[in-house]
Amino acid sequence: MNSVPERRPDWVKPDGSRIDTLRTRALEVATELVATRGPDHVNVRDIAELLQTGPSSLYYYFKSKDALLAEVAAEGFRSLEAKVRASRADPQRPPISACGGAYLRFIRENQMLYKVMYSERILANFEGAQAAEHRACETFVRLIADDADAPEAEEGALALWAFGRGVAALAIASETTDPGSGRDLTRKLVRGLEALMGRQIRYQPEGASEP
């Protein structure tokens, strides 16, 4: 099984930097507002005001608020895919540990973005978001399965992807009723998975030391 070649969006230069357009700036502002306010409190008018332009200019690129959030979701999946790829830079680390750790860290540290990424309304109605999610999942599974000896590695990777979605959903729900509890819940669930699988899948926020 061959690794998935990396796809570069049209608005990203070969060096990884973005082409500066109203569209890309709107996506950046929308992503920031999602992180700080939550997706339910993001609207096109506020984004236009922050960009010092009119809402009609943004509607040229995005037909609705949901269309804008769908692009934010697709960007989120591309970012997740890039982080999973980067996690394989250390050849000494087991693939499932590296990729699994990168995945769990991403969803824990980007809770509101992740909420948009897995909005049923967005995924059901926007093919671009669906395609980006499928590609991120495919990359995740292949990067683990390609370098693993066990024949069930692909199934294990798929199970871990599904587990990660569940962890994020539970952590977000926990934070809603008990702020600050999501991190502890995530650690408990990951350690439980380690016990079940007999593997080391470390969730560790960037810059944090081992407990």
C-alpha positions as a Markdown table, in Angstrom:
| # | Residue | x | y | z |
|---|---|---|---|---|
| 1 | Met | 0.0 | 0.0 | 0.0 |
| 2 | Asn | 1.4 | 3.4 | -1.1 |
| 3 | Ser | 1.4 | 6.5 | 1.0 |
| 4 | Val | -1.1 | 9.2 | -0.1 |
| 5 | Pro | 0.6 | 12.0 | -2.0 |
| 6 | Glu | 0.2 | 15.4 | -0.4 |
| 7 | Arg | -2.3 | 17.7 | -2.1 |
| 8 | Arg | -1.6 | 21.5 | -2.1 |
| 9 | Pro | -4.7 | 23.7 | -2.2 |
| 10 | Asp | -4.8 | 26.2 | -5.1 |
| 11 | Trp | -4.3 | 29.2 | -2.7 |
| 12 | Val | -1.2 | 27.8 | -1.1 |
| 13 | Lys | 2.2 | 28.5 | -2.6 |
| 14 | Pro | 4.8 | 25.7 | -3.0 |
| 15 | Asp | 6.7 | 27.0 | 0.0 |
| 16 | Gly | 3.6 | 26.5 | 2.2 |
| 17 | Ser | 2.6 | 30.2 | 2.5 |
| 18 | Arg | -0.8 | 31.4 | 1.5 |
| 19 | Ile | -1.7 | 33.6 | -1.5 |
| 20 | Asp | -3.1 | 36.7 | 0.1 |
| 21 | Thr | -6.6 | 37.3 | -1.2 |
| 22 | Leu | -9.9 | 38.5 | 0.3 |
| 23 | Arg | -11.0 | 34.8 | 0.3 |
| 24 | Thr | -8.0 | 33.6 | 2.3 |
| 25 | Arg | -8.2 | 36.5 | 4.7 |
| 26 | Ala | -11.8 | 35.8 | 5.3 |
| 27 | Leu | -11.0 | 32.1 | 6.0 |
| 28 | Glu | -8.3 | 33.1 | 8.5 |
| 29 | Val | -10.7 | 35.5 | 10.3 |
| 30 | Ala | -13.5 | 33.0 | 10.3 |
| 31 | Thr | -11.2 | 30.3 | 11.8 |
| 32 | Glu | -10.1 | 32.7 | 14.5 |
| 33 | Leu | -13.7 | 33.6 | 15.4 |
| 34 | Val | -14.7 | 30.0 | 15.5 |
| 35 | Ala | -11.9 | 29.4 | 18.0 |
| 36 | Thr | -12.8 | 32.3 | 20.2 |
| 37 | Arg | -16.6 | 32.5 | 19.9 |
| 38 | Gly | -17.6 | 29.1 | 18.7 |
| 39 | Pro | -19.3 | 28.4 | 15.3 |
| 40 | Asp | -22.7 | 29.4 | 16.5 |
| 41 | His | -21.6 | 33.0 | 17.0 |
| 42 | Val | -19.8 | 33.6 | 13.8 |
| 43 | Asn | -21.5 | 35.6 | 11.0 |
| 44 | Val | -20.5 | 37.0 | 7.7 |
| 45 | Arg | -21.2 | 40.6 | 8.7 |
| 46 | Asp | -18.7 | 40.6 | 11.6 |
| 47 | Ile | -16.1 | 39.0 | 9.3 |
| 48 | Ala | -16.6 | 41.7 | 6.7 |
| 49 | Glu | -16.4 | 44.5 | 9.3 |
| 50 | Leu | -13.1 | 43.1 | 10.6 |
| 51 | Leu | -11.8 | 43.0 | 7.0 |
| 52 | Gln | -13.1 | 46.5 | 6.3 |
| 53 | Thr | -15.2 | 45.4 | 3.4 |
| 54 | Gly | -18.9 | 44.8 | 2.7 |
| 55 | Pro | -20.7 | 41.5 | 3.3 |
| 56 | Ser | -21.5 | 41.4 | -0.5 |
| 57 | Ser | -17.8 | 41.1 | -1.2 |
| 58 | Leu | -17.6 | 37.9 | 0.9 |
| 59 | Tyr | -20.8 | 36.5 | -0.6 |
| 60 | Tyr | -19.0 | 36.5 | -3.9 |
| 61 | Tyr | -16.8 | 33.8 | -2.6 |
| 62 | Phe | -19.1 | 32.1 | -0.1 |
| 63 | Lys | -22.8 | 31.8 | -0.9 |
| 64 | Ser | -23.8 | 31.5 | 2.8 |
| 65 | Lys | -22.4 | 31.3 | 6.3 |
| 66 | Asp | -22.5 | 27.5 | 6.0 |
| 67 | Ala | -20.5 | 27.7 | 2.8 |
| 68 | Leu | -17.9 | 29.7 | 4.6 |
| 69 | Leu | -17.8 | 27.3 | 7.6 |
| 70 | Ala | -17.5 | 24.4 | 5.1 |
| 71 | Glu | -14.3 | 25.9 | 3.8 |
| 72 | Val | -13.1 | 26.4 | 7.4 |
| 73 | Ala | -13.8 | 22.7 | 8.0 |
| 74 | Ala | -12.0 | 21.7 | 4.9 |
| 75 | Glu | -9.0 | 23.8 | 5.9 |
| 76 | Gly | -9.1 | 22.1 | 9.3 |
| 77 | Phe | -8.9 | 18.7 | 7.8 |
| 78 | Arg | -6.0 | 19.7 | 5.6 |
| 79 | Ser | -4.2 | 21.1 | 8.7 |
| 80 | Leu | -4.9 | 17.8 | 10.6 |
| 81 | Glu | -3.6 | 15.8 | 7.6 |
| 82 | Ala | -0.4 | 18.0 | 7.6 |
| 83 | Lys | 0.2 | 17.4 | 11.3 |
| 84 | Val | -0.3 | 13.7 | 10.9 |
| 85 | Arg | 2.3 | 13.6 | 8.1 |
| 86 | Ala | 4.7 | 15.7 | 10.1 |
| 87 | Ser | 4.4 | 13.3 | 13.1 |
| 88 | Arg | 6.1 | 10.6 | 10.9 |
| 89 | Ala | 9.4 | 12.6 | 10.8 |
| 90 | Asp | 10.8 | 10.5 | 13.6 |
| 91 | Pro | 11.3 | 7.0 | 12.2 |
| 92 | Gln | 12.1 | 5.5 | 15.6 |
| 93 | Arg | 8.6 | 6.2 | 16.9 |
| 94 | Pro | 5.9 | 3.6 | 16.1 |
| 95 | Pro | 3.5 | 4.8 | 13.4 |
| 96 | Ile | 0.4 | 4.3 | 15.5 |
| 97 | Ser | 1.9 | 6.2 | 18.4 |
| 98 | Ala | 3.1 | 9.1 | 16.2 |
| 99 | Cys | 0.0 | 9.5 | 14.1 |
| 100 | Gly | -2.4 | 8.7 | 16.9 |
| 101 | Gly | -0.7 | 11.2 | 19.2 |
| 102 | Ala | -0.8 | 13.9 | 16.6 |
| 103 | Tyr | -4.5 | 13.3 | 15.9 |
| 104 | Leu | -5.6 | 13.3 | 19.5 |
| 105 | Arg | -3.5 | 16.5 | 20.2 |
| 106 | Phe | -5.1 | 18.2 | 17.3 |
| 107 | Ile | -8.7 | 17.5 | 18.3 |
| 108 | Arg | -8.1 | 18.4 | 21.9 |
| 109 | Glu | -6.4 | 21.7 | 21.1 |
| 110 | Asn | -8.8 | 22.8 | 18.4 |
| 111 | Gln | -12.2 | 21.9 | 20.0 |
| 112 | Met | -14.4 | 24.5 | 18.3 |
| 113 | Leu | -12.7 | 24.0 | 14.9 |
| 114 | Tyr | -13.2 | 20.3 | 15.3 |
| 115 | Lys | -16.9 | 20.9 | 16.1 |
| 116 | Val | -17.2 | 22.6 | 12.7 |
| 117 | Met | -15.3 | 19.9 | 11.0 |
| 118 | Tyr | -17.7 | 17.2 | 12.2 |
| 119 | Ser | -20.9 | 19.3 | 11.9 |
| 120 | Glu | -23.5 | 16.9 | 10.4 |
| 121 | Arg | -25.0 | 19.8 | 8.6 |
| 122 | Ile | -21.7 | 20.8 | 7.0 |
| 123 | Leu | -20.6 | 17.3 | 6.0 |
| 124 | Ala | -24.0 | 16.4 | 4.6 |
| 125 | Asn | -24.2 | 19.4 | 2.3 |
| 126 | Phe | -20.7 | 20.4 | 1.2 |
| 127 | Glu | -18.7 | 18.0 | -1.0 |
| 128 | Gly | -15.4 | 19.9 | -0.4 |
| 129 | Ala | -15.6 | 19.3 | 3.4 |
| 130 | Gln | -16.5 | 15.6 | 2.8 |
| 131 | Ala | -13.6 | 15.1 | 0.4 |
| 132 | Ala | -11.1 | 16.8 | 2.8 |
| 133 | Glu | -12.3 | 14.6 | 5.7 |
| 134 | His | -12.0 | 11.5 | 3.6 |
| 135 | Arg | -8.5 | 12.4 | 2.5 |
| 136 | Ala | -7.4 | 13.1 | 6.0 |
| 137 | Cys | -8.7 | 9.8 | 7.2 |
| 138 | Glu | -7.2 | 7.9 | 4.3 |
| 139 | Thr | -3.8 | 9.6 | 4.9 |
| 140 | Phe | -4.0 | 8.7 | 8.6 |
| 141 | Val | -4.8 | 5.1 | 8.0 |
| 142 | Arg | -2.2 | 4.6 | 5.3 |
| 143 | Leu | 0.6 | 6.2 | 7.2 |
| 144 | Ile | 0.0 | 3.8 | 10.0 |
| 145 | Ala | -0.7 | 0.7 | 7.9 |
| 146 | Asp | 2.2 | 1.1 | 5.4 |
| 147 | Asp | 4.8 | 0.9 | 8.1 |
| 148 | Ala | 3.2 | -1.7 | 10.4 |
| 149 | Asp | 3.9 | -5.4 | 10.5 |
| 150 | Ala | 0.6 | -6.5 | 11.8 |
| 151 | Pro | -2.0 | -7.5 | 9.2 |
| 152 | Glu | -4.8 | -5.8 | 11.2 |
| 153 | Ala | -3.0 | -2.4 | 11.3 |
| 154 | Glu | -5.4 | -0.8 | 8.8 |
| 155 | Glu | -8.4 | -1.9 | 10.9 |
| 156 | Gly | -6.7 | -0.6 | 14.0 |
| 157 | Ala | -6.0 | 2.7 | 12.4 |
| 158 | Leu | -9.6 | 3.1 | 11.4 |
| 159 | Ala | -10.7 | 2.2 | 14.9 |
| 160 | Leu | -8.3 | 4.8 | 16.3 |
| 161 | Trp | -9.7 | 7.5 | 13.9 |
| 162 | Ala | -13.2 | 6.7 | 15.1 |
| 163 | Phe | -12.0 | 6.7 | 18.7 |
| 164 | Gly | -10.5 | 10.1 | 18.2 |
| 165 | Arg | -13.8 | 11.5 | 17.0 |
| 166 | Gly | -15.5 | 10.0 | 20.1 |
| 167 | Val | -12.9 | 11.5 | 22.4 |
| 168 | Ala | -13.3 | 14.9 | 21.0 |
| 169 | Ala | -17.1 | 14.8 | 21.2 |
| 170 | Leu | -17.0 | 13.7 | 24.8 |
| 171 | Ala | -14.3 | 16.2 | 25.8 |
| 172 | Ile | -16.3 | 19.1 | 24.2 |
| 173 | Ala | -19.5 | 18.0 | 26.0 |
| 174 | Ser | -17.5 | 17.7 | 29.3 |
| 175 | Glu | -16.1 | 21.2 | 28.9 |
| 176 | Thr | -19.5 | 22.6 | 28.4 |
| 177 | Thr | -20.7 | 21.5 | 31.8 |
| 178 | Asp | -17.4 | 21.5 | 33.6 |
| 179 | Pro | -14.7 | 23.9 | 32.1 |
| 180 | Gly | -11.2 | 22.4 | 32.3 |
| 181 | Ser | -12.4 | 18.8 | 32.6 |
| 182 | Gly | -11.9 | 17.9 | 28.9 |
| 183 | Arg | -8.1 | 17.4 | 29.2 |
| 184 | Asp | -8.4 | 15.0 | 32.1 |
| 185 | Leu | -11.1 | 13.1 | 30.4 |
| 186 | Thr | -9.0 | 12.8 | 27.2 |
| 187 | Arg | -6.1 | 11.4 | 29.2 |
| 188 | Lys | -8.2 | 8.8 | 30.9 |
| 189 | Leu | -9.8 | 7.6 | 27.6 |
| 190 | Val | -6.4 | 7.4 | 25.9 |
| 191 | Arg | -4.9 | 5.5 | 28.7 |
| 192 | Gly | -7.9 | 3.1 | 28.6 |
| 193 | Leu | -7.3 | 2.6 | 24.9 |
| 194 | Glu | -3.6 | 1.9 | 25.6 |
| 195 | Ala | -4.6 | -0.8 | 28.1 |
| 196 | Leu | -7.0 | -2.4 | 25.6 |
| 197 | Met | -4.6 | -2.4 | 22.7 |
| 198 | Gly | -1.3 | -3.0 | 24.5 |
| 199 | Arg | 0.2 | -0.1 | 22.6 |
| 200 | Gln | 1.5 | 3.3 | 23.5 |
| 201 | Ile | -0.5 | 6.2 | 22.1 |
| 202 | Arg | 0.6 | 9.2 | 23.9 |
| 203 | Tyr | -1.6 | 12.3 | 24.2 |
| 204 | Gln | 0.6 | 15.2 | 25.2 |
| 205 | Pro | 0.0 | 18.9 | 24.4 |
| 206 | Glu | 2.8 | 20.7 | 22.8 |
| 207 | Gly | 5.2 | 22.0 | 25.4 |
| 208 | Ala | 3.9 | 19.9 | 28.2 |
| 209 | Ser | 6.0 | 17.5 | 30.2 |
| 210 | Glu | 5.2 | 13.9 | 31.0 |
| 211 | Pro | 3.1 | 13.5 | 34.2 |
